[in-house]
Amino acid sequence: MKKLTFTIGIHASKEKVWDVLWHYESFRDWAGYIDPGTYMVGDLALGNEVQFISSENGYGVTSLVDQFVLHEWLVLKHQADTQDTGVHEREKEWTGGVETYRLIEHDDTTTLTVTIDVPFDLVQVMDEAYPKAFERVKVIAEQ
């Protein structure tokens, strides 16, 4: 896997940005730029497992909420790659990867930084998709 980092400044509070990232409907909106139809199952709380699943192809990943500070910090450790809407395991493309979200607010701007371990064959796709997804987070949060 290759570690990628994406950063964007958003003119909104960290609470607003966090809500855009993780509220069910807005998550589906911005995450759709990465993988169309993606939705999250589960609650973001320390020690919980959550699933990120594509409604288009049924593939997803089950992740452990390894670190969690509300409105500031989230670390997800990918535990298993799934198919059939999370029912069965599949090839271990994302398993073992880590995805980190950090929000830092200064004055009227929140800096959102994501660091993600990406399978080598998806680096180019993610390099193109994440900036578009982040722009969508920015648009929603700044409304």
N, C-alpha and C positions, 0 to 999 in steps of 0.2 A: 504494500500500500504506500501511497504517497500522501504526505501531510500538506493540505492546502489551507490557506488563510484568506478570509474575505473580510473587509472592513467598510463601513459606511457611516457617515454622520447624518443624523436625523434630527430635525428641529422639533423635538417633542420630548416629554419627560420619559425617564426610563420605565416608569410604570405603564405609560401609554404604549411604548415600543414593546414591552414584555407582553402586554395584553394582545397586541396585534400578532406577535409571534405565536402565541399559544391558545388564543380563543379559537374554538372549533371552526367557525366560518372563515375568519381571516387567515387562520393557518392553512386551510384548504386553498384559499385564494393564492397566497404567495408561494406555498409549497408546490402548487401546480406548475409553476415555471421550472421546477427541478424534475418533477415526475408527475405528469398529468393525473388528476384524480386522487392524489395522495391525501390520506386522512390519518388521524391519530386515534388510537384506542388506549384508554387508561388515563390515570391521573398522575401529573407531574408532582411527585413527592419523593423525598429521599428514600431509597431502598425499593421503590416500586419498579415493576416492569411496565413498559409502554410499547406499543407496536405502531410502526409507521407502515401503512399499507397503500398500495396503488389500487384504486378501484378499477383501473383499466386492465391491468394484467394479473391482479391478485398477488403479486410479489410484494414482499416487505421485509422488515427487519424488526426483531424484538430487542429492545434495549433496556439496560438497567440504569435507573437514575442514580448515578454514583455520587454526585455532589450537587447540592441545590441551595441557593440563596435567592429567595424570592426577589424578582425585579433586577437581579444583578448577575447571577452566575448559574450555569447549568452544565453538568458534564454527563453525557450519555455514553455508556459502554455497550457496544453492539454485541449481543449474546448469541443470536441465531438469525440466519437468513430463512425466510419462510415463503411459502407459496400457498395457493388456495385460500386467500384471505387470512393468512396467519395460522392455518391449521397444520400444515405439514412443513418439515424442514426441507431445504434445497441446498444447492452448492453453497459453500462458505465464502462467498464473495465479500461480504461486509463484516462477517463475524470476527470479533477481536478488535475492530476499529473503535476509535474514540471520536466523539463529536462534542465540541465545547462552545457554548454561547456565553459571551461576556458583554454586559452593558455598563458603560461608564458615562455618567451625566456630568457635564460641566457647563455652567451658565444655562443657555436654552437649547443645548445640543446634547444628544445622547449618541455616543459612539458604540455601534454594534459591531462586534468582532466574532466571527465564527472560525474555528479551526477544526478541520475534519480530515480523517484518514479515508482516502479514496482508493479503490482498486485501480491499478495502473491503467487498465483498459477503459476506465471512465473519467480519467483526468481531464481530457479535452472537453467532454460533455459538461462536467461540473464547472470547469473554468468559464464556460459560456453561460451556464444556467444560473449559477449562484448570483452573479452581479444583477441579472434580470430579476431574480427573486427578491434581492435586497432592495432594488429600486421600487418594487411593488410594496414591500414593507414600509419604505419611506413615504410613498404616496398615501397609503392608508393611514399611517401614524400622523402625518402632517395635515390631514383633513380637519 
